[in-house]
Amino acid sequence: MQTIIYAALETGVWVALIILCLVLGAGIGVFVGYAIRLKKHDKTISNAKEEARKIVEQANNDANQRKKELINDAKEEIALLKQEADQDIKDRKSVVVELENKLNQREDMLDRRSSNLDHREDLLSSKENKIDEKKAELEQQNIKVEAILKKQEQKLIEIGNLNKEEAKKLIMDNVKESMKLEIASYIKEEEEKARDIAQAKARDVLALAIQKYAGDSVSETTVSTVSLPAEEMKGRIIGREGRNIRTIESLTGVDLIIDDTPEAIVLSGFDPVRREIAKKSLEILVSDGRIHPARIEAVVERCRSEVEMSIREMGEDAVFKTGIGKVHPDLIKLLGRLHFRTSYGQNVLDHSIETAMLAGKLAAEIGENEILARRAGLFHDIGKAVDHEIEGSHVEIGVEIANKYHEPKEVVDAIASHHEDVPPKSVIAVLVAAADALSSARPGARSDSLENYTKRLENLEAISNSIKGVQSSFAVQAGREVRVIVNPEEVDDVSTFSIARQIKEEIENKLSYPGTIKVTVVRETRAVEVAK
């Protein structure tokens, strides 16, 4: 029994020991697991911190890199904008300098014109003074003559007795004195008849010349607009950073105005030939679609050659049409350039050809040299081909060109006098002036507002009627001349010159008009008797 008890006890001890060992092992395992887990947690936290540190460092590096890139881009953009601004300022300065030069040239021309006008006014003043002196002398002579006549009458009364010869002489003297007025009246009537006959003949000659020349009366207008197939074409013409449009403007010398106008670009330039080259170039580039600086340069050069060839062909065609004979090649080119000039909507080359034909017909009617008249008519506006490049009026420039190429003196005279700047010295010059007026004044030749035209005529007559002593006035020749009738009882012959100058000054100060306006003051005394 004891053995069994001892065995049981030993067995319980071992069981307890085993249980204790198991408990201790479990505790140790839990402790070891906790320690391992704690260590693993610390490692995870450390790894996360390291990864976070790397992410922050990478973000800082990326931010710094992006910052540098943005700063470089901003610097490049600022440099580009500054370069464009400098170029724009340079272009504007060149435009301002060009405008200043033009203004200075215009001012010099006005100064010369003012000095010429002052000189003419001084001449007119001296002539007026001479006329006043002459009038005073005539009045003194009239007084002396009246005194002598009175003395003679007194002597005749005193003598009383006259012989036959003396009486005959006295009667004849009285008859001659009484016939002076009738002779003067007869001469005046004959002069008026001759003037009427001459005017009728002139009208017949003009009518025949106009009927013989059947010219086209349609006026041309130079178009400075290029149509586009689509609105996005404007962006292609401008190009990246404006390179294309700057290339076109620099090569052609014409400004391109790209605004809100749908599917159109406006060309702006003072030189019509350059504007034509730019127009043709843009049309080719738009139709082709390839627009870049190299292509633009090639197209502009090709169009420049084509336009130069077209100018020469048009000049040769004008010479051929008028049949004026051999002409210097440079003059042919200048004639061709007139095709790109307009005057109040009238093509200057067509106007010159028409003037040449009319002048030739007029010359043929009166027996003058028809070919020479056509030559003078064709070259009368040759100065307009380069008047935008050379200082001076187109008349002065035309005279210089004609003298340079040794044109006949009649041609030079016609160019100088067709606007009445100088008196004509030949019949050819008078015919060219008449043909020029016919070509420009006919209906439909030049565009002009009817309202402005009517208002200008009314203002001309109103200014003339406002002068003291004026009885009536009439604006004639499409406003190129105003004829003023003065009251002969209030105005003498000398005062008519003063009235004409006064009206001229009023017109220059108050009206704006193309060309020149001729002021003609008429003083007429009529003696009327009625036989009953």
C-alpha positions in Angstrom: 0.0 0.0 0.0 2.8 2.4 0.9 4.5 1.5 -2.3 1.4 2.4 -4.1 1.1 5.6 -2.2 4.8 6.5 -2.8 4.3 5.7 -6.5 1.3 7.9 -6.7 3.1 10.7 -4.9 6.1 10.3 -7.2 3.7 10.3 -10.2 2.0 13.5 -8.9 5.3 15.2 -8.4 6.3 14.4 -11.9 3.0 15.6 -13.2 3.3 18.8 -11.3 6.8 19.2 -12.5 5.7 18.6 -16.0 2.8 21.0 -15.6 5.1 23.5 -14.1 7.5 23.1 -16.9 4.7 23.5 -19.4 3.5 26.7 -17.7 7.0 28.0 -17.5 7.6 27.1 -21.2 4.3 28.7 -22.2 5.3 31.9 -20.3 8.7 31.9 -21.8 7.2 31.3 -25.3 4.8 34.2 -24.7 7.6 36.4 -23.5 9.8 35.4 -26.5 6.9 35.9 -28.9 6.2 39.3 -27.5 9.8 40.2 -27.7 10.0 39.0 -31.3 6.8 40.8 -32.1 8.0 44.0 -30.4 11.3 43.8 -32.3 9.5 43.2 -35.6 7.2 46.1 -34.9 10.1 48.4 -34.2 11.7 47.2 -37.4 8.5 47.9 -39.4 8.3 51.4 -37.9 12.0 52.0 -38.7 11.4 50.8 -42.3 8.3 53.0 -42.6 10.3 56.0 -41.3 13.1 55.3 -43.7 10.7 55.0 -46.6 8.9 58.2 -45.6 12.3 59.9 -45.4 13.1 58.7 -48.9 9.7 59.8 -50.2 10.2 63.3 -48.7 13.7 63.5 -50.1 12.6 62.4 -53.5 9.7 65.0 -53.4 12.1 67.7 -52.4 14.5 66.7 -55.3 11.5 66.7 -57.7 10.3 70.0 -56.5 13.7 71.6 -56.8 14.1 70.1 -60.3 10.7 71.4 -61.3 11.5 74.8 -59.8 14.7 75.0 -61.9 12.8 74.0 -65.0 10.1 76.6 -64.4 12.7 79.3 -63.7 14.5 78.4 -66.9 11.3 78.4 -68.9 10.3 81.7 -67.4 13.8 83.2 -68.2 13.5 81.9 -71.8 10.0 83.4 -72.2 11.1 86.7 -70.7 14.1 86.8 -73.1 11.8 86.0 -76.0 9.3 88.7 -75.0 12.0 91.2 -74.4 13.4 90.4 -77.9 10.0 90.8 -79.5 9.4 94.0 -77.5 12.8 95.3 -78.7 12.0 94.4 -82.3 8.5 96.0 -82.0 10.1 99.2 -80.5 12.7 99.2 -83.3 9.9 98.8 -85.9 7.8 101.6 -84.4 10.9 103.8 -84.2 11.6 103.3 -87.9 7.9 104.1 -88.7 8.1 107.2 -86.6 11.3 108.3 -88.2 9.8 107.7 -91.7 6.7 109.7 -90.7 8.9 112.5 -89.4 10.9 112.5 -92.7 7.7 112.7 -94.6 6.4 115.5 -92.4 9.6 117.4 -92.8 9.4 117.0 -96.6 5.8 118.1 -96.6 6.7 121.1 -94.4 9.6 122.1 -96.8 7.2 121.8 -99.8 4.6 124.0 -98.0 7.3 126.5 -97.1 8.4 126.7 -100.8 4.8 127.1 -101.8 4.2 129.8 -99.2 7.3 131.7 -100.5 6.1 131.4 -104.1 2.7 132.7 -103.1 4.2 135.6 -101.2 6.3 136.4 -104.3 3.2 136.3 -106.5 1.4 138.5 -104.0 4.2 141.0 -104.0 4.1 141.0 -107.9 0.4 141.5 -107.8 0.7 144.3 -105.3 3.3 146.0 -107.4 1.1 145.7 -110.5 -1.8 147.2 -108.5 0.3 150.1 -107.5 1.4 150.6 -111.1 -2.3 150.5 -112.2 -3.2 153.0 -109.6 -0.4 155.3 -110.8 -1.5 154.8 -114.4 -5.1 155.6 -113.4 -4.0 158.8 -111.7 -2.0 159.8 -114.7 -5.0 159.2 -117.0 -7.3 161.3 -114.7 -4.7 164.1 -114.9 -4.6 163.8 -118.6 -8.4 163.9 -118.9 -8.4 167.0 -116.8 -5.8 168.6 -119.0 -7.7 167.6 -122.2 -11.0 169.0 -120.8 -9.2 172.3 -120.0 -7.7 172.4 -123.5 -11.1 171.8 -125.1 -12.7 174.5 -123.1 -9.9 176.9 -124.1 -10.4 176.0 -127.8 -14.2 176.5 -127.5 -13.5 179.9 -125.9 -11.1 180.9 -128.6 -13.6 179.8 -131.3 -16.3 181.9 -129.7 -13.9 184.8 -129.5 -12.7 184.4 -133.2 -16.3 184.0 -134.5 -15.3 184.4 -138.2 -13.9 181.2 -139.7 -12.8 180.5 -143.3 -14.0 177.4 -145.3 -11.0 175.2 -144.5 -11.1 176.0 -140.8 -14.8 175.4 -140.6 -14.4 172.1 -142.5 -11.7 171.0 -140.1 -13.7 171.9 -137.1 -16.7 169.9 -138.4 -14.6 166.9 -139.2 -13.0 167.0 -135.7 -16.5 167.1 -134.1 -17.7 164.2 -136.3 -14.6 162.1 -135.4 -15.2 162.7 -131.7 -18.8 161.7 -132.0 -18.0 158.5 -133.9 -15.5 157.2 -131.5 -18.1 155.6 -129.3 -19.9 154.0 -132.2 -16.6 152.7 -133.6 -15.8 151.2 -130.2 -19.2 149.6 -130.0 -18.8 148.2 -133.5 -15.4 146.7 -132.6 -16.8 145.2 -129.4 -19.7 143.6 -131.3 -17.3 142.1 -133.8 -15.1 140.8 -131.1 -18.1 139.1 -129.4 -19.2 137.6 -132.8 -15.7 136.3 -133.3 -15.6 134.8 -129.8 -18.9 133.1 -130.3 -17.7 131.6 -133.6 -14.5 130.4 -132.0 -16.4 128.8 -129.1 -18.8 127.1 -131.5 -15.9 125.8 -133.6 -14.2 124.5 -130.4 -17.3 122.7 -129.4 -17.5 121.0 -132.8 -13.9 119.9 -132.6 -14.3 118.5 -129.1 -17.5 116.7 -130.0 -15.9 115.1 -133.1 -12.8 114.0 -131.0 -15.0 112.5 -128.3 -17.1 110.6 -130.9 -14.1 109.3 -132.7 -12.5 107.9 -129.5 -14.8 105.2 -127.9 -13.1 104.7 -124.6 -14.2 102.4 -121.7 -15.9 104.5 -119.0 -15.6 101.9 -116.2 -13.2 102.9 -113.4 -11.0 100.4 -111.6 -10.3 100.2 -107.9 -7.2 98.6 -106.4 -8.2 95.9 -103.8 -6.0 95.5 -100.8 -7.8 92.5 -99.3 -6.9 88.8 -99.6 -9.6 86.3 -99.1 -9.0 83.2 -97.0 -10.5 79.7 -97.4 -10.9 79.3 -93.6 -10.4 81.3 -90.4 -7.6 79.0 -89.1 -5.5 80.1 -92.1 -4.8 83.4 -90.2 -2.9 81.4 -87.5 -0.8 79.7 -90.2 0.0 83.0 -91.8 1.1 84.5 -88.5 3.2 81.4 -87.7 5.0 80.3 -84.6 5.9 83.4 -82.5 4.9 85.5 -85.5 7.8 84.4 -87.7 5.8 84.1 -90.9 4.0 87.4 -90.8 7.3 89.2 -89.9 9.0 87.5 -92.9 6.2 88.6 -95.3 6.2 92.2 -94.0 10.0 92.5 -94.1 10.3 91.0 -97.7 7.4 93.0 -99.2 7.5 96.2 -97.2 3.7 96.0 -96.6 1.9 95.8 -93.3 -0.6 92.9 -92.8 -3.6 93.8 -90.7 -5.2 90.6 -89.2 -8.3 91.6 -87.3 -11.8 90.3 -86.7 -12.7 90.5 -90.4 -14.0 87.0 -91.3 -11.8 85.1 -93.7 -9.9 88.1 -95.0 -6.6 89.9 -94.5 -6.1 93.6 -95.2 -2.8 94.8 -96.8 -1.6 98.3 -95.9 1.2 100.0 -97.8 1.9 103.4 -99.5 3.6 101.7 -102.6 0.9 100.1 -104.9 3.5 97.9 -106.6 4.7 96.5 -103.2 1.0 96.0 -102.3 0.4 94.1 -105.5 3.5 91.8 -104.9 2.3 91.1 -101.3 -1.2 90.4 -102.6 -0.1 87.9 -105.2 2.3 86.2 -102.8 -0.3 85.7 -100.1 -2.8 84.3 -102.6 -0.2 81.7 -103.8 0.8 80.8 -100.2 -2.8 80.4 -99.1 -3.7 78.3 -102.1 -0.6 76.1 -101.7 -0.9 75.7 -97.9 2.9 75.6 -97.3 3.8 78.6 -95.3 7.2 79.0 -93.7 10.0 81.6 -94.0 11.9 79.8 -96.8 8.8 79.2 -98.9 7.7 82.8 -98.3 11.0 84.2 -99.6 10.8 82.0 -102.7 7.2 83.0 -103.5 7.8 86.7 -102.9 10.8 86.7 -105.2 8.8 84.9 -107.9 5.9 87.3 -107.6 8.2 90.3 -107.7 9.6 89.1 -111.0 6.1 88.5 -112.3 4.9 91.9 -111.3 7.9 93.6 -112.9 7.3 91.7 -116.1 3.6 92.6 -116.0 4.5 96.3 -115.5 6.7 96.2 -118.6 4.0 94.4 -120.6 1.4 97.0 -119.6 3.7 99.9 -120.5 4.5 98.3 -123.9 0.8 97.7 -124.5 0.0 101.4 -123.7 2.7 102.5 -126.2 1.4 100.2 -128.8 -2.2 101.3 -128.3 -1.3 105.0 -128.7 1.2 104.4 -131.5 3.6 107.1 -130.4 6.7 105.4 -131.7 10.0 104.5 -129.9 10.0 105.0 -126.1 12.9 104.6 -123.6 12.6 101.3 -121.6 12.6 103.2 -118.3 9.7 105.3 -119.4 7.9 102.1 -120.4 8.3 100.8 -116.9 7.0 104.0 -115.4 4.0 103.9 -117.7 3.3 100.3 -116.5 3.5 101.4 -112.8 0.7 103.9 -113.5 -1.6 100.9 -113.7 -1.3 100.5 -109.9 -2.2 104.1 -109.3 -5.7 105.5 -109.0 -7.0 109.1 -108.9 -10.5 109.3 -107.3 -11.1 105.7 -108.4 -9.9 106.3 -112.0 -7.0 104.1 -113.1 -4.2 106.5 -114.0 -2.8 104.4 -116.9 -6.2 104.1 -118.5 -6.7 107.8 -118.0 -3.4 108.6 -119.6 -4.2 106.4 -122.6 -7.7 108.0 -122.9 -6.1 111.5 -122.7 -3.6 110.6 -125.4 -6.2 109.4 -127.8 -8.4 112.4 -127.2 -5.5 114.8 -127.6 -4.6 113.1 -130.8 -8.1 113.4 -132.2 -8.2 117.1 -131.2 -4.9 117.7 -132.9 -6.1 115.9 -136.1 -9.2 118.1 -136.2 -7.2 121.4 -136.1 -4.2 120.2 -138.3 -1.6 119.7 -135.5 0.8 116.8 -135.1 -1.4 113.9 -134.0 1.4 111.6 -132.9 3.1 114.3 -130.9 -0.2 115.2 -129.2 -0.8 111.5 -128.3 2.8 111.2 -126.9 2.3 114.4 -124.7 -1.1 113.1 -123.5 0.3 109.7 -122.6 3.1 111.2 -120.5 1.2 114.1 -118.9 0.8 112.2 -115.6 4.1 110.2 -115.7 5.2 111.8 -112.5 2.5 110.0 -110.5 4.4 106.7 -111.0 7.0 107.8 -108.5 5.5 110.8 -106.7 5.3 108.7 -103.5 9.1 108.2 -103.6 10.4 111.6 -104.8 9.7 114.9 -103.2 7.6 117.3 -105.2 4.3 117.4 -107.1 3.7 115.0 -109.9 3.9 117.9 -112.4 7.4 118.8 -111.2 8.5 115.2 -111.2 7.1 114.6 -114.6 8.9 117.5 -116.1 12.2 116.3 -114.6 11.6 112.8 -116.0 10.7 114.1 -119.5 13.8 116.3 -119.6 16.0 113.4 -118.3 14.9 111.2 -121.2 15.1 114.0 -123.8 11.4 114.1 -124.7 10.3 116.9 -127.2 9.7 120.3 -125.7 6.0 120.1 -126.5 5.7 117.0 -124.3 7.6 118.8 -121.4 5.4 121.9 -121.9 2.2 119.7 -121.8 3.3 118.0 -118.6 4.2 121.4 -116.9 1.0 123.2 -117.9 -1.8 120.6 -117.8 -2.8 121.8 -114.3 -2.2 125.5 -115.2 0.8 125.7 -113.0 2.5 127.5 -115.8 1.1 129.1 -119.0 1.1 126.8 -122.0 3.7 127.6 -124.7 2.3 125.4 -127.5 -1.0 124.3 -129.0 -0.2 120.7 -128.1 -0.1 121.7 -124.4 -3.5 123.3 -124.7 -5.0 120.2 -126.4 -3.5 117.9 -123.7 -5.1 120.1 -120.9 -8.4 119.9 -122.7 -8.2 116.2 -123.2 -7.2 115.7 -119.5 -10.2 117.7 -118.4 -12.5 115.7 -120.7 -11.2 112.3 -119.5 -11.4 113.1 -115.8 -14.7 115.1 -115.9 -16.9 112.8 -117.9 -19.6 110.9 -116.0 -18.4 107.8 -114.3 -14.7 108.6 -114.7 -14.0 109.4 -111.0 -15.8 108.5 -107.9 -17.1 111.4 -105.9 -20.0 111.8 -103.5 -22.9 113.6 -105.1 -23.7 115.2 -101.8 -20.1 116.5 -101.2 -19.9 117.6 -104.8 -23.2 119.6 -104.6 -22.1 121.0 -101.2 -18.8 122.2 -102.6 -20.5 124.0 -105.5 -22.9 125.7 -103.1 -20.0 126.7 -100.8 -18.1 128.1 -103.8 -21.0 130.3 -104.8 -21.8 131.3 -101.2 -18.2 132.5 -100.6 -18.2 134.5 -103.8 -21.6 136.1 -103.1 -20.4 137.2 -99.6 -17.9 139.6 -101.1 -19.0 143.2 -101.3 -19.7 144.4 -104.8 -20.5 140.9 -106.2 -23.7 140.7 -108.1 -23.8 136.9 -108.8 -21.5 133.9 -109.1 -21.6 130.6 -110.9 -19.5 127.4 -110.1 -18.7 125.7 -113.5 -16.5 122.9 -114.8 -17.4 120.5 -112.0 -16.3 123.0 -109.4 -12.9 123.7 -111.0 -13.8 127.3 -111.8 -16.0 129.9 -110.2 -17.1 132.9 -112.4 -18.0 136.0 -110.5 -20.1 138.9 -111.9 -19.6 142.2 -110.1 -21.7 145.3 -110.2 -20.0 147.8 -112.5 -21.4 150.8 -110.6 -19.8 149.7 -107.3 -16.6 148.1 -108.6 -14.0 149.5 -111.0 -11.6 147.6 -113.2 -8.7 147.8 -110.7 -10.8 146.5 -107.8 -11.7 143.3 -109.7 -8.2 142.0 -109.1 -8.6 142.6 -105.4 -11.9 140.8 -105.3 -10.5 137.8 -107.2 -7.6 137.6 -104.7 -10.0 137.9 -101.8 -12.2 135.1 -103.1 -9.2 133.0 -103.7 -8.0 133.4 -100.1 -11.5 132.7 -98.7 -11.7 129.4 -100.7 -8.2 128.3 -99.6 -9.1 129.0 -95.9 -12.6 127.6 -95.8 -12.8 124.7 -98.3 -11.1 121.4 -98.9 -11.0 120.4 -102.5 -8.8 118.4 -105.0 -6.6 120.1 -107.5 -7.1 123.8 -108.2 -10.0 126.2 -108.5 -9.9 129.1 -111.0 -11.5 132.4 -109.9 -12.7 134.6 -112.8 -14.1 138.0 -112.0 -16.1 139.7 -114.8 -17.0 143.4 -114.9 -19.3 144.3 -117.8 -20.8 147.7 -118.6 -23.8 147.6 -121.0 -25.3 150.6 -122.7 -28.8 149.9 -124.0 -31.0 152.2 -126.1 -34.4 151.5 -127.4 -35.4 153.0 -130.8 -39.1 154.0 -130.9 
